[in-house]
């Protein structure tokens, strides 16, 4: 009798967990090895003194991708991991003046925009209709592997050029609908989900804000980290072995073929290896440089990477019931702030920032009478230009000085727990290459077949999931990467893959 095929997954991030569910359902023996003491990777939780925070993502978008995966393995996402659809989705506070409460109710949203830009409000339905068509046209590309330029040619993407307009940025494409910069910011700040500026991000990604309004912004009870924990729990129920607090220190090879891994606890062999760790860091740490052709250390150093984030996790005495669940403040000189991040690599005095006040929705995150504030400021990724040992305290105070601009006062006096993470911490403590929290940038030369491929091209028996491979960063496409990679891996094992294309995502009521 043929032995059950085995797979080792390095990293218990969202992509690794989703792949584990699919592979285990297919009958593969799966072991996940995670360096951190809890599952989720950058989508795990911080828990201290009764306070609970998401380490990374706090917006749960387009849940139907994960819902599809759950249906494929015979589970129900809604019952396994309860979520709340937010309305309003978030509040935008503009440094140049005015604010906007963004709601999925399109009549109300148009009325909000009309308060300062009536012509923009009239074009809202046109924006939504065009991006609905763009999403439908590009969706098959996001669901399939691109292993060479031949795969690119087979999709005949030339026919999509008039729809995708790759020569435009997100901001320039939105100018066709919205004249007021504040409206464009409302529909383009989502480029930050990819760690990019809307002035540089390809126009394809106008679909990001569309997804919010079409499918909703959701809050899983317990935070996005609760999704990771739920997936890990289900994986273990399916027979997956999850080793936490164990670090993979090297891949083991026979020639270019990966045969297993060496960890801080021992050695393990498997038929296939799936890497869910930060791509550039995993390559430079786990794989000898001479085994890599396209992704050598020298070439990795020349690639473009996303921005980073300065994080503050604050456990607060008292409640902020007047503050929305999500609030985004955009700098008065937003373009200058973005240039400081992406080009000049310096810190901006009037920095943009984001605050999550999840306690207005979810009372499970803090002790009674207390609340959590999650504060994020986009900053440049790690370089010699900013020394976080000397800048950390100053920039922390600078961010606190910004908080009254969204109505948050008297915060410091009420802090009962505080944790700060800088780009240097992302790199040193969380193994994120250059502290670039959104991985490789999503410019046109680092997408589709030009991104590290799901069946990794430099090695044999190695596969990738997560933000460093196709389709890219952001939870929905990271989950989709797991389905793409699982299909390739199972096919290579000679196992059935037809079921992976079942459970098509239905359209919402419009």
Backbone torsions as a table, in degrees:
resi	resn	phi	psi	omega
1	UNK	NA	132.7	-177.7
2	UNK	-68.1	136.8	178.7
3	UNK	-64.6	149.9	174.8
4	UNK	-65.4	128.8	179.2
5	UNK	-64.2	148.6	-175.7
6	UNK	-124.1	147.8	179.8
7	UNK	-136.2	135.8	169.6
8	UNK	-105.7	130.8	176.1
9	UNK	-110.3	121.5	179.3
10	UNK	-91.3	104.8	179.2
11	UNK	109.1	130.8	179.4
12	UNK	-103.7	40.1	173.5
13	UNK	-75.9	-179.8	-177.2
14	UNK	-55.4	-42.9	-179.7
15	UNK	-67.5	-41.9	179.2
16	UNK	-64.8	-40.4	179.5
17	UNK	-66.7	-43.0	179.7
18	UNK	-63.9	-41.4	177.7
19	UNK	-63.6	-38.8	179.2
20	UNK	-60.9	-41.7	179.4
21	UNK	-61.6	-46.0	-177.0
22	UNK	-68.8	-43.7	-177.9
23	UNK	-68.9	-39.7	178.1
24	UNK	-64.4	-39.5	178.5
25	UNK	-63.2	-30.8	179.6
26	UNK	-77.6	-9.1	178.9
27	UNK	102.0	14.1	178.8
28	UNK	-88.1	144.0	173.4
29	UNK	-82.9	118.2	-170.8
30	UNK	-118.4	133.5	170.6
31	UNK	-124.1	127.6	173.5
32	UNK	-103.6	132.9	177.2
33	UNK	-119.2	118.3	-174.2
34	UNK	-122.6	129.4	-178.8
35	UNK	-67.8	-38.1	-177.3
36	UNK	-77.2	162.2	-176.1
37	UNK	-80.1	0.4	178.8
38	UNK	-145.6	156.8	-176.4
39	UNK	-75.4	157.2	173.8
40	UNK	122.9	-21.4	-176.6
41	UNK	58.9	-127.5	176.6
42	UNK	-72.5	-3.8	175.7
43	UNK	-113.9	40.3	176.3
44	UNK	-105.1	-175.6	-175.8
45	UNK	-111.0	152.5	166.3
46	UNK	-109.1	123.5	179.1
47	UNK	-127.8	119.8	179.7
48	UNK	-150.0	134.2	171.8
49	UNK	54.6	32.8	179.6
50	UNK	86.5	-3.6	177.7
51	UNK	-97.2	143.6	179.7
52	UNK	-130.4	129.6	-179.8
53	UNK	-129.9	150.6	164.2
54	UNK	-76.2	133.8	175.8
55	UNK	-66.6	-43.0	-175.3
56	UNK	-123.4	-108.7	-173.2
57	UNK	-57.4	140.2	176.6
58	UNK	-123.7	-15.5	174.9
59	UNK	-93.3	124.1	174.4
60	UNK	-106.2	108.9	-173.3
61	UNK	-111.6	154.7	172.9
62	UNK	46.3	57.5	-174.7
63	UNK	-64.3	-11.6	-176.4
64	UNK	-67.6	-20.6	175.1
65	UNK	-65.7	-47.3	178.3
66	UNK	-71.8	-33.7	176.8
67	UNK	-59.3	-38.1	178.4
68	UNK	-63.7	-43.9	178.7
69	UNK	-60.9	-42.6	179.1
70	UNK	-63.2	-41.0	178.5
71	UNK	-64.7	-36.6	180.0
72	UNK	-62.7	-29.2	-179.6
73	UNK	-101.3	9.6	175.8
74	UNK	82.6	23.8	178.8
75	UNK	-117.5	171.9	179.2
76	UNK	-124.8	114.7	-175.9
77	UNK	-59.9	-43.0	-175.6
78	UNK	-61.1	-37.5	-179.1
79	UNK	-85.5	-32.6	-179.4
80	UNK	-74.8	-37.1	-176.2
81	UNK	-137.4	89.0	-177.5
82	UNK	-61.4	142.3	179.5
83	UNK	-136.2	157.7	176.5
84	UNK	-118.1	130.3	173.4
85	UNK	-84.5	127.0	-172.9
86	UNK	-85.9	139.8	171.7
87	UNK	-151.8	110.9	3.3
88	UNK	-68.5	157.1	179.9
89	UNK	-70.3	-40.9	177.9
90	UNK	-170.8	165.8	174.5
91	UNK	-112.7	134.4	174.8
92	UNK	-106.0	128.3	176.3
93	UNK	-114.2	118.2	-174.6
94	UNK	-93.3	128.8	178.6
95	UNK	-60.3	-29.1	179.6
96	UNK	-80.7	-4.9	177.1
97	UNK	121.5	140.1	177.8
98	UNK	92.4	164.5	175.7
99	UNK	-146.1	169.5	-174.9
100	UNK	-147.4	120.7	172.9
101	UNK	-93.2	112.7	-172.0
102	UNK	-89.8	123.0	-174.1
103	UNK	-125.7	148.8	175.3
104	UNK	-74.0	-7.5	174.3
105	UNK	-78.5	105.6	-170.5
106	UNK	-67.3	-31.3	175.9
107	UNK	-66.1	-44.0	179.2
108	UNK	-67.8	-38.5	179.2
109	UNK	-63.7	-42.9	177.6
110	UNK	-61.4	-38.5	178.8
111	UNK	-66.3	-37.5	176.9
112	UNK	-61.3	-47.0	-179.3
113	UNK	-66.1	-37.5	-177.0
114	UNK	-63.8	-18.5	179.1
115	UNK	-60.7	-29.7	-179.6
116	UNK	-127.8	-13.3	-178.0
117	UNK	-148.8	77.1	-177.2
118	UNK	-56.7	-37.2	-179.3
119	UNK	-66.8	-36.6	177.2
120	UNK	-64.8	-40.7	-179.6
121	UNK	-60.2	-36.8	-179.2
122	UNK	-66.9	-22.0	-178.3
123	UNK	-96.7	1.2	-177.2
124	UNK	-59.7	-45.1	-178.2
125	UNK	-65.5	-33.3	177.9
126	UNK	-66.7	-42.1	177.4
127	UNK	-59.0	-46.5	-177.5
128	UNK	-64.8	-42.4	-178.6
129	UNK	-64.4	-43.1	-179.3
130	UNK	-66.3	-41.2	-178.5
131	UNK	-75.2	-23.5	172.0
132	UNK	-64.5	-42.4	177.9
133	UNK	-68.7	-40.7	179.3
134	UNK	-62.1	-44.3	-179.8
135	UNK	-63.2	-44.1	-179.7
136	UNK	-64.1	-35.9	-178.8
137	UNK	-73.0	-36.0	-174.1
138	UNK	-94.0	-15.0	-175.9
139	UNK	-53.5	-42.6	178.5
140	UNK	-61.2	-30.1	178.5
141	UNK	-67.2	-36.0	-179.1
142	UNK	-75.2	-11.5	-175.1
143	UNK	-108.4	2.0	-176.4
144	UNK	-125.5	154.4	177.5
145	UNK	-75.0	148.1	172.1
146	UNK	-124.6	97.9	-172.0
147	UNK	-99.5	-9.0	176.3
148	UNK	-166.1	174.0	177.7
149	UNK	-63.7	-22.8	179.3
150	UNK	-65.5	-37.7	175.9
151	UNK	-64.0	-37.2	177.9
152	UNK	-62.4	-45.8	-178.6
153	UNK	-65.1	-34.2	-176.3
154	UNK	-66.0	-24.9	178.8
155	UNK	-80.7	-9.0	-178.7
156	UNK	50.4	55.5	-177.8
157	UNK	-63.9	-14.4	177.0
158	UNK	-57.4	-33.5	179.4
159	UNK	-69.1	-21.2	-179.0
160	UNK	-90.2	-10.3	-175.5
161	UNK	-56.3	-42.5	179.0
162	UNK	-64.3	-21.7	179.4
163	UNK	-88.8	-42.4	-174.4
164	UNK	-82.6	-30.6	179.9
165	UNK	45.3	62.8	-175.7
166	UNK	-64.9	-15.8	178.1
167	UNK	-76.4	-7.9	178.7
168	UNK	-103.7	154.6	169.5
169	UNK	-89.9	170.8	176.0
170	UNK	-57.0	-47.2	-177.7
171	UNK	-64.0	-45.5	-177.6
172	UNK	-66.5	-33.2	177.9
173	UNK	-68.3	-38.5	-179.9
174	UNK	-69.0	-20.6	177.9
175	UNK	-62.1	-20.8	177.0
176	UNK	-68.9	-18.3	-179.2
177	UNK	-114.0	-37.2	-168.3
178	UNK	-126.1	120.6	-178.6
179	UNK	-85.6	-34.2	-176.7
180	UNK	-79.3	130.0	-178.4
181	UNK	-58.4	-32.8	-178.8
182	UNK	-65.8	-37.9	176.8
183	UNK	-66.3	-42.8	179.0
184	UNK	-62.5	-37.0	176.7
185	UNK	-62.6	-38.2	-179.2
186	UNK	-63.5	-27.5	-177.9
187	UNK	-110.3	11.1	-179.1
188	UNK	-133.1	-15.3	179.7
189	UNK	-60.4	-19.3	-179.6
190	UNK	-62.2	-15.3	173.6
191	UNK	-58.0	-23.3	177.6
192	UNK	-67.6	-18.6	173.8
193	UNK	-62.2	-23.0	177.7
194	UNK	-101.0	1.0	-178.3
195	UNK	73.2	28.1	-176.4
196	UNK	-125.8	164.2	174.8
197	UNK	-85.8	139.6	176.9
198	UNK	-65.2	-14.0	178.5
199	UNK	-84.3	-11.8	177.7
200	UNK	-119.3	-22.3	-176.1
201	UNK	-68.6	133.6	-179.3
202	UNK	-57.3	146.9	-172.8
203	UNK	-64.8	-16.0	173.8
204	UNK	-48.7	-37.0	-168.5
205	UNK	-82.2	13.5	164.4
206	UNK	-64.8	-15.1	178.4
207	UNK	-69.2	-17.3	-177.2
208	UNK	-63.7	-49.8	179.0
209	UNK	-68.5	-34.5	175.6
210	UNK	-56.5	-44.1	-179.5
211	UNK	-59.4	-36.6	179.1
212	UNK	-60.7	-45.3	-175.6
213	UNK	-79.2	-31.0	-179.4
214	UNK	-77.4	-38.8	-172.0
215	UNK	-118.8	-11.8	174.1
216	UNK	99.3	156.5	168.6
217	UNK	-103.3	123.3	-172.1
218	UNK	-115.7	153.2	172.6
219	UNK	-121.8	110.5	172.6
220	UNK	-68.0	136.8	177.9
221	UNK	-63.7	124.9	-172.6
222	UNK	95.8	-5.3	178.8
223	UNK	93.9	171.0	178.8
224	UNK	-60.2	-27.3	177.5
225	UNK	-64.1	-26.5	177.6
226	UNK	-65.5	-27.1	176.2
227	UNK	-67.1	-45.3	177.5
228	UNK	-60.3	-45.0	-178.9
229	UNK	-64.2	-39.0	177.6
230	UNK	-65.2	-41.1	178.1
231	UNK	-64.7	-40.5	178.4
232	UNK	-64.0	-41.1	179.0
233	UNK	-61.9	-44.9	-179.9
234	UNK	-66.7	-39.8	178.6
235	UNK	-58.5	-44.7	179.3
236	UNK	-65.2	-36.5	175.9
237	UNK	-61.9	-28.6	-179.6
238	UNK	-87.6	1.6	176.7
239	UNK	100.3	4.4	177.9
240	UNK	-73.0	135.8	173.9
241	UNK	-91.9	124.8	178.7
242	UNK	-117.6	116.1	178.5
243	UNK	-102.1	112.4	179.9
244	UNK	-98.5	154.0	-179.8
245	UNK	66.3	26.5	-179.5
246	UNK	-126.8	123.8	-174.7
247	UNK	-102.3	130.2	171.9
248	UNK	-76.4	126.5	-177.1
249	UNK	-105.1	-18.3	178.9
250	UNK	-167.8	151.2	167.2
251	UNK	-89.2	147.6	178.2
252	UNK	-105.6	137.2	-171.6
253	UNK	-127.9	151.0	163.3
254	UNK	-117.6	98.3	-169.1
255	UNK	68.8	-122.0	177.3
256	UNK	-99.6	2.2	-176.9
257	UNK	-92.5	122.8	177.4
258	UNK	-74.4	129.6	-176.6
259	UNK	-112.9	-18.1	-177.0
260	UNK	175.3	-167.3	-179.1
261	UNK	-136.7	153.8	171.1
262	UNK	-109.5	135.4	-178.5
263	UNK	-127.7	177.7	176.2
264	UNK	-67.7	-12.7	-178.3
265	UNK	-110.0	-14.6	-177.1
266	UNK	161.0	-154.6	-179.4
267	UNK	-130.0	146.0	179.6
268	UNK	-137.6	141.1	175.5
269	UNK	-110.1	153.6	178.6
270	UNK	-159.4	160.8	178.1
271	UNK	-71.6	-35.6	-177.8
272	UNK	-138.3	151.3	177.5
273	UNK	-121.3	131.6	175.2
274	UNK	-113.8	123.9	179.8
275	UNK	-98.8	117.1	176.4
276	UNK	-112.0	4.3	176.7
277	UNK	-76.3	166.5	174.3
278	UNK	-50.6	125.7	-168.1
279	UNK	-59.7	-57.2	-174.5
280	UNK	-64.4	-38.2	179.1
281	UNK	-68.6	-40.1	179.4
282	UNK	-64.1	-42.7	179.7
283	UNK	-61.8	-48.2	-175.1
284	UNK	-71.6	-23.7	-178.1
285	UNK	-98.0	-32.8	-168.2
286	UNK	-106.6	-20.9	-172.8
287	UNK	-122.0	125.1	177.3
288	UNK	-55.4	140.3	-175.0
289	UNK	-59.5	-35.5	-175.4
290	UNK	-69.3	-16.0	178.0
291	UNK	-85.1	-9.2	-178.4
292	UNK	-105.5	134.3	-179.0
293	UNK	-105.7	-56.5	-176.8
294	UNK	-81.5	-26.0	-172.9
295	UNK	-122.2	51.1	175.6
296	UNK	-68.6	166.2	177.8
297	UNK	-59.1	-39.1	-179.6
298	UNK	-63.3	-41.7	-179.7
299	UNK	-72.5	-36.8	176.8
300	UNK	-59.9	-39.2	-178.9
301	UNK	-64.5	-24.6	-177.8
302	UNK	-90.3	-9.3	-178.2
303	UNK	-73.0	160.6	177.7
304	UNK	-92.0	135.5	-177.8
305	UNK	-120.6	158.6	-179.0
306	UNK	-69.2	175.0	172.0
307	UNK	-71.5	-179.3	175.1
308	UNK	-119.2	-170.7	-180.0
309	UNK	-140.7	142.4	170.2
310	UNK	-100.1	121.7	-170.1
311	UNK	-116.9	140.2	169.6
312	UNK	-130.8	125.6	176.9
313	UNK	-110.9	112.9	-170.3
314	UNK	-119.4	120.3	169.9
315	UNK	-89.5	120.5	-168.2
316	UNK	-115.2	136.5	169.4
317	UNK	-78.1	125.7	-178.2
318	UNK	99.8	176.3	-175.1
319	UNK	-121.2	155.2	175.1
320	UNK	-122.4	66.3	-175.1
321	UNK	-65.4	-19.5	-179.4
322	UNK	-83.0	-10.2	-177.3
323	UNK	-96.4	135.1	-179.4
324	UNK	-64.9	164.8	178.6
325	UNK	-58.3	-47.7	176.9
326	UNK	-122.4	131.3	175.3
327	UNK	-134.3	130.2	179.2
328	UNK	-118.4	126.8	173.8
329	UNK	-105.8	128.3	177.9
330	UNK	-108.3	131.3	-177.4
331	UNK	-53.6	147.9	175.6
332	UNK	-57.1	-39.4	173.6
333	UNK	-105.6	75.1	-174.3
334	UNK	-64.0	-42.5	179.3
335	UNK	-63.8	-37.6	177.4
336	UNK	-67.0	-39.2	177.3
337	UNK	-61.3	-43.1	179.2
338	UNK	-67.9	-36.8	177.7
339	UNK	-65.9	-36.2	176.1
340	UNK	-62.4	-37.0	-177.7
341	UNK	-74.9	-50.1	-170.1
342	UNK	-90.2	-28.8	-174.7
343	UNK	-112.8	-60.6	-173.7
344	UNK	-78.0	-18.1	179.4
345	UNK	50.6	61.6	175.4
346	UNK	-142.7	165.9	-177.1
347	UNK	-91.7	138.7	-177.5
348	UNK	-97.8	135.6	178.2
349	UNK	-62.3	-54.1	178.9
350	UNK	-90.0	71.1	-174.2
351	UNK	-77.9	145.3	170.1
352	UNK	-71.0	154.1	178.9
353	UNK	-158.6	167.9	-179.5
354	UNK	-134.1	140.6	177.4
355	UNK	-128.7	130.2	170.2
356	UNK	-104.3	126.4	175.7
357	UNK	-117.6	69.4	-168.2
358	UNK	-67.6	-16.3	-177.9
359	UNK	-62.6	-21.1	178.0
360	UNK	-71.0	-15.6	179.1
361	UNK	-111.9	-37.1	-168.0
362	UNK	-130.0	108.7	-176.9
363	UNK	-83.9	1.6	-177.3
364	UNK	-84.6	-5.2	-168.6
365	UNK	-92.8	-7.9	-177.7
366	UNK	-151.6	157.3	174.7
367	UNK	-61.2	159.2	179.6
368	UNK	-54.4	135.6	179.6
369	UNK	78.8	6.8	-179.8
370	UNK	-126.6	169.4	-179.4
371	UNK	-148.3	166.8	176.5
372	UNK	-113.9	139.0	170.5
373	UNK	-121.1	126.0	177.3
374	UNK	-108.8	117.0	-174.2
375	UNK	-119.0	127.5	-177.4
376	UNK	-130.1	131.5	171.8
377	UNK	-122.3	121.4	176.3
378	UNK	-65.3	134.9	179.4
379	UNK	-141.4	171.2	178.9
380	UNK	-65.6	151.0	174.0
381	UNK	-71.4	173.2	-173.5
382	UNK	-58.2	132.7	172.8
383	UNK	-161.7	175.9	178.7
384	UNK	-74.3	-9.3	-175.8
385	UNK	-69.7	-29.0	-178.2
386	UNK	-126.5	121.8	178.3
387	UNK	-98.1	104.2	-174.5
388	UNK	-73.0	-17.1	173.9
389	UNK	-64.1	-35.9	-179.9
390	UNK	-95.2	-24.9	-174.5
391	UNK	-93.5	-16.8	-172.5
392	UNK	-56.4	-53.0	-176.1
393	UNK	-65.7	-41.2	-178.8
394	UNK	-65.4	-44.6	-177.8
395	UNK	-71.0	-33.7	174.1
396	UNK	-55.8	-47.9	-179.9
397	UNK	-65.9	-35.1	179.1
398	UNK	-62.7	-41.6	178.4
399	UNK	-66.7	-41.5	176.1
400	UNK	-58.9	-37.0	179.4
401	UNK	-67.1	-21.5	179.2
402	UNK	-81.5	-26.2	-170.6
403	UNK	-58.6	-36.1	177.7
404	UNK	-59.4	-18.1	179.8
405	UNK	-67.1	-17.1	174.2
406	UNK	-113.0	15.1	176.4
407	UNK	90.2	9.1	179.5
408	UNK	-93.3	110.4	179.1
409	UNK	-123.6	162.2	175.0
410	UNK	59.1	33.4	-176.3
411	UNK	-76.4	-49.6	-172.9
412	UNK	-58.1	-38.9	-177.6
413	UNK	-65.6	-24.3	-173.9
414	UNK	-98.8	4.3	-178.0
415	UNK	-71.7	128.0	175.5
416	UNK	-114.0	-16.6	172.9
417	UNK	-148.0	141.7	178.5
418	UNK	-147.8	135.4	172.4
419	UNK	-135.5	133.2	179.3
420	UNK	-119.1	135.6	175.4
421	UNK	-124.9	125.0	178.1
422	UNK	-104.7	170.9	173.9
423	UNK	-55.5	-35.0	177.6
424	UNK	-64.0	-35.7	177.3
425	UNK	-70.3	-40.0	177.1
426	UNK	-57.7	-40.6	-179.5
427	UNK	-74.7	-47.8	-172.6
428	UNK	-79.2	-38.1	-174.6
429	UNK	-99.6	-23.9	-175.8
430	UNK	-118.4	9.1	173.8
431	UNK	56.7	42.9	177.2
432	UNK	-102.5	118.0	-176.0
433	UNK	-57.7	124.6	-178.0
434	UNK	59.1	13.3	-176.2
435	UNK	65.1	17.2	-177.7
436	UNK	-79.9	92.7	-167.9
437	UNK	-66.6	-17.0	179.7
438	UNK	-108.6	16.1	171.3
439	UNK	74.1	-156.2	175.9
440	UNK	-58.7	139.2	178.3
441	UNK	-63.2	162.0	-176.9
442	UNK	-107.2	42.7	172.9
443	UNK	-75.5	167.5	-171.1
444	UNK	-62.7	-24.9	179.7
445	UNK	-85.8	4.3	179.2
446	UNK	-134.7	36.9	177.6
447	UNK	-127.9	164.8	178.2
448	UNK	53.6	-125.9	-176.5
449	UNK	-73.2	-10.0	179.2
450	UNK	-88.4	-5.6	173.4
451	UNK	-89.7	157.8	172.9
452	UNK	-52.1	135.2	-167.7
453	UNK	-89.8	153.3	-175.6
454	UNK	-60.3	-41.7	166.3
455	UNK	-93.6	104.4	-165.1
456	UNK	-64.0	124.8	-169.8
457	UNK	-73.7	-21.3	-175.9
458	UNK	-85.5	-15.2	-174.5
459	UNK	-136.2	165.8	176.1
460	UNK	-102.8	141.7	177.9
461	UNK	67.8	20.7	178.5
462	UNK	-118.6	134.1	-178.2
463	UNK	-129.0	158.1	-178.9
464	UNK	-122.2	143.4	165.5
465	UNK	-135.4	158.5	177.8
466	UNK	112.7	-171.8	-174.3
467	UNK	-70.1	-16.4	-177.6
468	UNK	-84.6	-6.9	-179.8
469	UNK	-118.1	-177.2	176.6
470	UNK	-72.9	139.0	6.4
471	UNK	-82.7	-18.5	177.9
472	UNK	140.1	-158.0	-175.1
473	UNK	-86.0	164.0	-177.8
474	UNK	101.7	137.3	-172.7
475	UNK	-54.6	-46.2	-177.6
476	UNK	-58.8	-45.1	-177.8
477	UNK	-77.6	-25.1	172.3
478	UNK	-64.5	-43.3	175.1
479	UNK	-61.6	-39.4	179.6
480	UNK	-65.7	-34.4	177.7
481	UNK	-60.4	-31.9	179.2
482	UNK	-66.8	-38.0	179.2
483	UNK	-69.8	-41.3	178.4
484	UNK	-61.0	-49.6	-177.1
485	UNK	-66.5	-40.8	179.5
486	UNK	-62.0	-39.2	178.2
487	UNK	-61.4	-46.0	179.5
488	UNK	-62.6	-45.6	-176.6
489	UNK	-64.5	-45.5	-179.5
490	UNK	-65.4	-37.7	177.1
491	UNK	-62.2	-41.4	178.9
492	UNK	-66.5	-26.7	176.5
493	UNK	-84.0	-3.1	-178.6
494	UNK	76.8	24.4	-177.3
495	UNK	-103.9	162.0	-177.9
496	UNK	-65.2	133.6	177.8
497	UNK	-122.6	-3.8	-175.5
498	UNK	-58.2	-35.9	-177.7
499	UNK	-64.7	-21.9	-178.8
500	UNK	-68.8	-15.0	179.8
501	UNK	-102.2	7.3	176.9
502	UNK	-85.7	-177.5	177.6
503	UNK	58.5	51.0	179.0
504	UNK	-58.0	142.1	-179.8
505	UNK	-71.8	125.1	179.4
506	UNK	-74.4	161.2	175.1
507	UNK	-80.8	146.7	176.6
508	UNK	-79.0	163.3	172.0
509	UNK	-71.8	129.3	-176.8
510	UNK	-105.7	NA	NA
